[in-house]
Structure formats: C-alpha cells, structure tokens
Amino acid sequence: MRAATKIVTLITCLFYILIFQASNAHCEPERYIVGIVPQQSSAELAKIWGPLLTKLNSITGMDFVFETAYSIPAFEDRLADGKYDFAYMNPYHYVVFHDKAGYQALAKEKGVKIQGILAVPKDSPIQNIAGLNGLRVAFPAPASFAATILPLASLKQQGIQVEPFYVSSHDSVYLAVARGYFDAGGGIERTFNNMDPQVKDALRILWRTAQYTPHALAALPRVPEAAKQAFLHGLEELSQTPQGQELLANANFKGFEPAKDEDWNDIRDLNISSIGHIR
C-alpha cells in the first residue's frame, strides 16, 4: 500500500513539474537576434544598442538580443546565411540582401539621409580631394556604402587615384588616420560624431558625398508578423518618451520611422555591381 502511495505521489509530482515547465515555456518570449553592422567596435556598439534593445524589450514584452560581427565582411556572410532575424545594415547591404536572403525593410532613421565623408588629420595640408591623388586612404570595407563605395566612385569619376586600405570598421579608420598611418579615411558623420573626443578632435572632415536613403532595419520572412509589428511599434515609441529620446540621442539617432522596400530605389538606380567578397 505504501509503495502504491509513493508511486501515486511521484506521478503527481512529475505531473506538476511538467505543467510548471510547460507554463514557463509558454510565458517566455520568443528570442530574436538583431544583427548590427560593425561600423564601430563590438564594445561601442553594445553600449549604443544594448540599452536601446533593453528598452525595446520593456516596451514590447519580447526578447530582442544584440549581436554583431568582428568585421563588415563577416557581417555580410551572416546576412547571406540568414543568421540574424532582424538586421541594421547599410543601404547597399539592404539592396543586396533583400534579393539574396529576403530581408524586408521595416524602418529607417527619421528625417535623415546618409552621406559619406573623407576625414584627414586636423593639421593636414590637404584642402580638397584633389590633394589625395596618389595617397593612402583607409576605408572600413569594400561594401561599406557611404564610407567606401561613394567616396571611391567620386574619386574615380574625378580622375583622382588613391591607394585604398580596408581596416574593418569606421572606428579603425578614424583611429588610423588620427595616428598618421593614412592620409585620409572614409566614414559617415554619425560614426564620426560617436568617436572618442580625443580622436575626433584630431581630425577634420575634408569632403562630403551626395545624400541617400539611410541604413535599413529589416527582418527575414521567417519572423512572425506580430514580432515585426512589435519591433516597429517599439522603435516608434522610443522617440515619444524622455528616456527613449535620451537613449536615441546617446546613439546620435533622431528616431525611427516605418520604411518600405521602394525607399531604397535611389540606391538601386546607382547600378552598383557586386563588390568584394559578397556572395
């Protein structure tokens, strides 16, 4: 009799354990990986995007997790393989990986166009881009749209030949130029303004490109529509609270607005052929 009672008790305990586990599994939000293009170091990106995604999770009740890659080419490989559920990528990446991996635009920075820059040491004698002819210029990666593709295309169009070097991120470009390793370097104003003041103050912007639709926040088709809408709603709500506005300002973002695929037709109109190792 005691043995039977113990068996019933054990079965009852197992039943409640299973119910508890099932309940927990049901309550835990789905986890989505948000891949951020490594324009800056992983540590710097985590400082910027970690608090933003934490706030987004608080607003939506979902679990959006920050990830990046050790270099822009590695990030491109992960986009091609669909490693990220959501991704923040440059305009050229979006056009390419919309076609290759199916990423669909959800949002872009509000009221902003992307513009490439070329920076030089503050005390450089170079006063215009013609002065870069024959010199060593640093760029983040071959497929960095505003920081590499646009400046190189403009230089080529004007018959200015430079020796390009790829140093993996915008941060690396600015640091290398500030230290005198290169005569100039390509980037964008937002990452330039995010740099350590000591590095930024050692540089000056020599030249700016034309303006285009900025980076895309996009999602893969496998992401449920409810998660996409929650992500978009959370981004829009960020700019409506003092804390959210502070987080956006710390990252040099003005806010985000809904976007559609056609917004990047200005990039498609440039007819940029596949660059570097993008597969």
DRENDO-1510 file (C-alpha; in Angstrom, 1 decimal, always signed):
<recs>
REC; n; res; u; v; w
REC; 1; MET; +0.0; +0.0; +0.0 .
REC; 2; ARG; +2.8; +2.4; +0.9 .
REC; 3; ALA; +4.6; +1.5; -2.3 .
REC; 4; ALA; +1.4; +2.3; -4.3 .
REC; 5; THR; +1.0; +5.6; -2.4 .
REC; 6; LYS; +4.7; +6.6; -3.2 .
REC; 7; ILE; +4.1; +5.8; -6.9 .
REC; 8; VAL; +1.0; +8.0; -6.9 .
REC; 9; THR; +2.8; +10.8; -5.1 .
REC; 10; LEU; +5.8; +10.5; -7.6 .
REC; 11; ILE; +3.4; +10.6; -10.6 .
REC; 12; THR; +1.6; +13.6; -9.1 .
REC; 13; CYS; +4.9; +15.4; -8.6 .
REC; 14; LEU; +6.1; +14.7; -12.1 .
REC; 15; PHE; +2.7; +15.9; -13.4 .
REC; 16; TYR; +3.1; +19.2; -11.7 .
REC; 17; ILE; +6.7; +19.6; -12.8 .
REC; 18; LEU; +5.7; +19.1; -16.4 .
REC; 19; ILE; +2.8; +21.6; -16.0 .
REC; 20; PHE; +5.3; +24.1; -14.5 .
REC; 21; GLN; +7.8; +23.7; -17.3 .
REC; 22; ALA; +5.1; +23.9; -19.9 .
REC; 23; SER; +3.8; +27.1; -18.3 .
REC; 24; ASN; +7.3; +28.6; -18.1 .
REC; 25; ALA; +8.0; +27.7; -21.8 .
REC; 26; HIS; +4.7; +29.3; -22.7 .
REC; 27; CYS; +5.4; +32.5; -20.8 .
REC; 28; GLU; +9.0; +33.0; -22.1 .
REC; 29; PRO; +9.0; +35.4; -25.1 .
REC; 30; GLU; +10.4; +34.2; -28.4 .
REC; 31; ARG; +14.1; +35.2; -28.8 .
REC; 32; TYR; +15.1; +37.2; -31.9 .
REC; 33; ILE; +18.6; +38.1; -32.9 .
REC; 34; VAL; +19.2; +41.6; -34.0 .
REC; 35; GLY; +22.4; +41.9; -36.1 .
REC; 36; ILE; +24.1; +45.3; -36.1 .
REC; 37; VAL; +26.6; +46.2; -38.9 .
REC; 38; PRO; +30.0; +46.6; -37.2 .
REC; 39; GLN; +30.8; +50.2; -38.2 .
REC; 40; GLN; +32.3; +50.5; -34.7 .
REC; 41; SER; +33.9; +48.2; -32.2 .
REC; 42; SER; +31.7; +45.5; -30.6 .
REC; 43; ALA; +32.1; +47.2; -27.2 .
REC; 44; GLU; +31.0; +50.5; -28.6 .
REC; 45; LEU; +28.0; +49.0; -30.5 .
REC; 46; ALA; +26.9; +47.1; -27.3 .
REC; 47; LYS; +27.0; +50.4; -25.4 .
REC; 48; ILE; +24.7; +52.0; -28.0 .
REC; 49; TRP; +22.4; +49.2; -29.0 .
REC; 50; GLY; +22.2; +47.2; -25.7 .
REC; 51; PRO; +20.2; +49.9; -23.8 .
REC; 52; LEU; +18.0; +50.6; -26.9 .
REC; 53; LEU; +17.1; +46.9; -27.2 .
REC; 54; THR; +16.6; +46.6; -23.5 .
REC; 55; LYS; +14.1; +49.4; -23.7 .
REC; 56; LEU; +12.5; +47.9; -26.7 .
REC; 57; ASN; +12.0; +44.6; -24.8 .
REC; 58; SER; +10.4; +46.5; -22.0 .
REC; 59; ILE; +8.0; +48.2; -24.4 .
REC; 60; THR; +7.1; +45.1; -26.4 .
REC; 61; GLY; +7.5; +42.3; -23.8 .
REC; 62; MET; +9.6; +40.5; -26.4 .
REC; 63; ASP; +13.3; +39.4; -26.3 .
REC; 64; PHE; +15.4; +41.2; -28.9 .
REC; 65; VAL; +19.0; +40.3; -28.5 .
REC; 66; PHE; +22.0; +42.3; -29.7 .
REC; 67; GLU; +24.6; +40.7; -31.9 .
REC; 68; THR; +27.3; +41.9; -34.3 .
REC; 69; ALA; +30.3; +40.5; -36.2 .
REC; 70; TYR; +34.0; +41.0; -35.9 .
REC; 71; SER; +34.2; +42.7; -39.3 .
REC; 72; ILE; +31.9; +44.0; -42.0 .
REC; 73; PRO; +32.7; +41.1; -44.4 .
REC; 74; ALA; +31.9; +38.7; -41.6 .
REC; 75; PHE; +28.6; +40.5; -41.1 .
REC; 76; GLU; +27.9; +40.2; -44.8 .
REC; 77; ASP; +28.4; +36.5; -44.6 .
REC; 78; ARG; +26.0; +36.2; -41.7 .
REC; 79; LEU; +23.4; +38.2; -43.6 .
REC; 80; ALA; +23.8; +36.0; -46.6 .
REC; 81; ASP; +23.3; +32.9; -44.4 .
REC; 82; GLY; +20.2; +34.4; -42.6 .
REC; 83; LYS; +21.9; +34.3; -39.2 .
REC; 84; TYR; +20.0; +37.5; -38.0 .
REC; 85; ASP; +16.3; +37.6; -37.6 .
REC; 86; PHE; +16.4; +41.4; -37.7 .
REC; 87; ALA; +19.4; +43.4; -39.0 .
REC; 88; TYR; +20.6; +47.1; -39.2 .
REC; 89; MET; +22.5; +47.3; -42.4 .
REC; 90; ASN; +23.8; +50.0; -44.8 .
REC; 91; PRO; +21.7; +50.9; -47.9 .
REC; 92; TYR; +23.8; +48.8; -50.3 .
REC; 93; HIS; +23.7; +45.8; -48.0 .
REC; 94; TYR; +19.9; +46.2; -47.9 .
REC; 95; VAL; +19.5; +46.2; -51.6 .
REC; 96; VAL; +21.8; +43.1; -52.0 .
REC; 97; PHE; +20.5; +41.1; -49.1 .
REC; 98; HIS; +16.8; +41.9; -49.8 .
REC; 99; ASP; +17.4; +39.9; -53.0 .
REC; 100; LYS; +19.8; +37.3; -51.7 .
REC; 101; ALA; +18.3; +36.5; -48.3 .
REC; 102; GLY; +14.9; +38.0; -48.4 .
REC; 103; TYR; +15.3; +40.8; -45.8 .
REC; 104; GLN; +12.4; +43.2; -45.8 .
REC; 105; ALA; +12.7; +46.8; -44.7 .
REC; 106; LEU; +10.8; +47.8; -41.5 .
REC; 107; ALA; +12.2; +51.1; -40.5 .
REC; 108; LYS; +14.9; +53.8; -41.2 .
REC; 109; GLU; +16.2; +56.7; -39.3 .
REC; 110; LYS; +13.6; +59.6; -39.2 .
REC; 111; GLY; +14.3; +62.7; -41.3 .
REC; 112; VAL; +17.9; +61.7; -42.2 .
REC; 113; LYS; +19.8; +61.0; -45.4 .
REC; 114; ILE; +23.1; +59.1; -45.3 .
REC; 115; GLN; +26.2; +60.9; -46.5 .
REC; 116; GLY; +29.8; +59.7; -46.8 .
REC; 117; ILE; +32.8; +61.7; -45.6 .
REC; 118; LEU; +36.5; +61.8; -46.1 .
REC; 119; ALA; +38.4; +62.8; -42.9 .
REC; 120; VAL; +42.1; +63.9; -42.7 .
REC; 121; PRO; +44.3; +64.8; -39.8 .
REC; 122; LYS; +43.4; +68.3; -38.4 .
REC; 123; ASP; +46.9; +69.7; -39.3 .
REC; 124; SER; +47.0; +68.1; -42.8 .
REC; 125; PRO; +47.9; +70.5; -45.6 .
REC; 126; ILE; +45.3; +68.8; -47.9 .
REC; 127; GLN; +42.4; +71.2; -48.6 .
REC; 128; ASN; +40.4; +69.4; -51.2 .
REC; 129; ILE; +40.1; +65.8; -52.5 .
REC; 130; ALA; +42.3; +66.5; -55.5 .
REC; 131; GLY; +45.1; +66.7; -52.9 .
REC; 132; LEU; +44.6; +63.0; -52.2 .
REC; 133; ASN; +45.8; +61.9; -55.6 .
REC; 134; GLY; +48.4; +59.1; -55.2 .
REC; 135; LEU; +48.0; +58.9; -51.4 .
REC; 136; ARG; +47.0; +56.1; -48.9 .
REC; 137; VAL; +43.3; +56.3; -47.9 .
REC; 138; ALA; +41.7; +54.0; -45.3 .
REC; 139; PHE; +38.2; +52.6; -45.7 .
REC; 140; PRO; +36.1; +50.2; -43.5 .
REC; 141; ALA; +35.3; +47.5; -46.1 .
REC; 142; PRO; +34.8; +47.2; -49.8 .
REC; 143; ALA; +31.0; +47.1; -49.5 .
REC; 144; SER; +30.6; +50.0; -46.9 .
REC; 145; PHE; +28.2; +52.1; -48.9 .
REC; 146; ALA; +28.7; +55.7; -47.8 .
REC; 147; ALA; +32.1; +55.3; -46.2 .
REC; 148; THR; +33.7; +53.4; -49.2 .
REC; 149; ILE; +31.6; +53.0; -52.3 .
REC; 150; LEU; +30.5; +56.6; -52.7 .
REC; 151; PRO; +33.9; +58.2; -52.0 .
REC; 152; LEU; +35.8; +55.8; -54.2 .
REC; 153; ALA; +33.3; +56.3; -57.1 .
REC; 154; SER; +33.6; +60.1; -56.8 .
REC; 155; LEU; +37.4; +60.0; -56.7 .
REC; 156; LYS; +37.4; +57.8; -59.7 .
REC; 157; GLN; +34.9; +60.0; -61.6 .
REC; 158; GLN; +37.2; +63.0; -61.0 .
REC; 159; GLY; +40.4; +61.1; -62.1 .
REC; 160; ILE; +41.8; +61.0; -58.6 .
REC; 161; GLN; +43.7; +57.8; -57.9 .
REC; 162; VAL; +44.3; +56.7; -54.3 .
REC; 163; GLU; +45.7; +53.6; -52.7 .
REC; 164; PRO; +42.8; +52.1; -50.7 .
REC; 165; PHE; +43.3; +50.1; -47.5 .
REC; 166; TYR; +40.5; +48.2; -45.7 .
REC; 167; VAL; +40.7; +48.3; -41.9 .
REC; 168; SER; +37.4; +46.6; -40.9 .
REC; 169; SER; +35.4; +49.4; -39.2 .
REC; 170; HIS; +34.7; +53.1; -39.1 .
REC; 171; ASP; +36.4; +53.4; -35.7 .
REC; 172; SER; +39.5; +51.8; -37.1 .
REC; 173; VAL; +39.5; +54.3; -40.0 .
REC; 174; TYR; +39.4; +57.3; -37.7 .
REC; 175; LEU; +41.9; +56.0; -35.3 .
REC; 176; ALA; +44.4; +55.1; -38.0 .
REC; 177; VAL; +44.1; +58.5; -39.7 .
REC; 178; ALA; +44.4; +60.3; -36.4 .
REC; 179; ARG; +47.6; +58.4; -35.7 .
REC; 180; GLY; +49.0; +59.3; -39.1 .
REC; 181; TYR; +49.0; +55.8; -40.6 .
REC; 182; PHE; +46.9; +57.0; -43.6 .
REC; 183; ASP; +46.5; +60.4; -45.3 .
REC; 184; ALA; +42.7; +60.2; -45.2 .
REC; 185; GLY; +39.8; +57.9; -44.4 .
REC; 186; GLY; +36.2; +57.3; -45.3 .
REC; 187; GLY; +33.3; +57.2; -42.8 .
REC; 188; ILE; +29.9; +58.8; -42.1 .
REC; 189; GLU; +29.1; +61.7; -39.9 .
REC; 190; ARG; +27.2; +59.7; -37.2 .
REC; 191; THR; +30.1; +57.4; -36.5 .
REC; 192; PHE; +32.5; +60.3; -36.7 .
REC; 193; ASN; +30.4; +62.1; -34.1 .
REC; 194; ASN; +30.3; +59.0; -31.9 .
REC; 195; MET; +34.1; +58.7; -31.7 .
REC; 196; ASP; +36.1; +59.4; -28.6 .
REC; 197; PRO; +36.6; +63.2; -28.4 .
REC; 198; GLN; +40.4; +62.9; -28.4 .
REC; 199; VAL; +40.3; +61.0; -31.8 .
REC; 200; LYS; +37.5; +63.2; -33.3 .
REC; 201; ASP; +39.4; +66.4; -32.3 .
REC; 202; ALA; +42.5; +65.2; -34.1 .
REC; 203; LEU; +40.6; +65.1; -37.4 .
REC; 204; ARG; +38.6; +67.3; -39.7 .
REC; 205; ILE; +36.1; +66.5; -42.4 .
REC; 206; LEU; +37.7; +67.3; -45.8 .
REC; 207; TRP; +34.7; +66.4; -48.1 .
REC; 208; ARG; +31.1; +65.0; -48.1 .
REC; 209; THR; +29.3; +62.9; -50.7 .
REC; 210; ALA; +25.8; +63.3; -52.0 .
REC; 211; GLN; +22.9; +62.2; -49.8 .
REC; 212; TYR; +20.9; +58.9; -50.0 .
REC; 213; THR; +18.4; +56.9; -48.1 .
REC; 214; PRO; +20.0; +55.8; -44.8 .
REC; 215; HIS; +20.6; +52.4; -43.2 .
REC; 216; ALA; +17.7; +49.9; -43.1 .
REC; 217; LEU; +16.3; +48.0; -40.1 .
REC; 218; ALA; +14.9; +44.9; -41.8 .
REC; 219; ALA; +13.6; +41.4; -40.9 .
REC; 220; LEU; +13.7; +38.0; -42.5 .
REC; 221; PRO; +10.4; +36.4; -43.8 .
REC; 222; ARG; +10.6; +33.7; -41.1 .
REC; 223; VAL; +9.9; +36.3; -38.4 .
REC; 224; PRO; +6.2; +36.3; -37.5 .
REC; 225; GLU; +4.3; +39.4; -38.5 .
REC; 226; ALA; +3.4; +40.1; -34.9 .
REC; 227; ALA; +7.1; +40.3; -33.9 .
REC; 228; LYS; +7.8; +42.6; -36.8 .
REC; 229; GLN; +5.0; +44.9; -35.8 .
REC; 230; ALA; +6.0; +44.8; -32.2 .
REC; 231; PHE; +9.6; +45.7; -33.2 .
REC; 232; LEU; +8.4; +48.6; -35.3 .
REC; 233; HIS; +6.0; +49.8; -32.7 .
REC; 234; GLY; +8.7; +49.8; -30.1 .
REC; 235; LEU; +11.1; +51.8; -32.3 .
REC; 236; GLU; +8.4; +54.4; -32.9 .
REC; 237; GLU; +7.5; +54.6; -29.2 .
REC; 238; LEU; +11.2; +55.2; -28.2 .
REC; 239; SER; +11.0; +58.7; -29.6 .
REC; 240; GLN; +7.9; +59.5; -27.6 .
REC; 241; THR; +9.4; +59.2; -24.1 .
REC; 242; PRO; +12.1; +61.2; -22.3 .
REC; 243; GLN; +14.1; +58.0; -21.6 .
REC; 244; GLY; +13.8; +56.8; -25.1 .
REC; 245; GLN; +14.8; +60.1; -26.5 .
REC; 246; GLU; +17.9; +60.1; -24.3 .
REC; 247; LEU; +18.9; +56.7; -25.5 .
REC; 248; LEU; +18.4; +57.7; -29.1 .
REC; 249; ALA; +20.4; +60.9; -28.6 .
REC; 250; ASN; +23.3; +59.0; -27.0 .
REC; 251; ALA; +23.5; +56.9; -30.2 .
REC; 252; ASN; +23.2; +60.1; -32.4 .
REC; 253; PHE; +19.8; +58.9; -33.7 .
REC; 254; LYS; +16.9; +61.3; -34.2 .
REC; 255; GLY; +14.4; +58.5; -34.1 .
REC; 256; PHE; +13.0; +55.8; -36.5 .
REC; 257; GLU; +10.1; +55.8; -38.9 .
REC; 258; PRO; +8.4; +53.0; -40.9 .
REC; 259; ALA; +10.0; +52.2; -44.2 .
REC; 260; LYS; +9.2; +50.2; -47.3 .
REC; 261; ASP; +11.4; +48.4; -49.9 .
REC; 262; GLU; +10.9; +51.1; -52.5 .
REC; 263; ASP; +12.6; +53.7; -50.3 .
REC; 264; TRP; +16.0; +52.3; -51.4 .
REC; 265; ASN; +15.3; +52.7; -55.1 .
REC; 266; ASP; +17.8; +55.6; -55.1 .
REC; 267; ILE; +20.5; +53.0; -54.3 .
REC; 268; ARG; +19.3; +50.7; -57.0 .
REC; 269; ASP; +19.4; +53.5; -59.5 .
REC; 270; LEU; +23.1; +53.8; -59.0 .
REC; 271; ASN; +23.5; +50.3; -60.6 .
REC; 272; ILE; +26.4; +49.3; -58.3 .
REC; 273; SER; +27.8; +46.0; -59.3 .
REC; 274; SER; +28.6; +43.3; -56.7 .
REC; 275; ILE; +31.6; +44.4; -54.7 .
REC; 276; GLY; +34.4; +42.5; -52.9 .
REC; 277; HIS; +33.6; +39.1; -51.5 .
REC; 278; ILE; +29.8; +39.5; -51.2 .
REC; 279; ARG; +28.3; +36.2; -52.4 .
</recs>
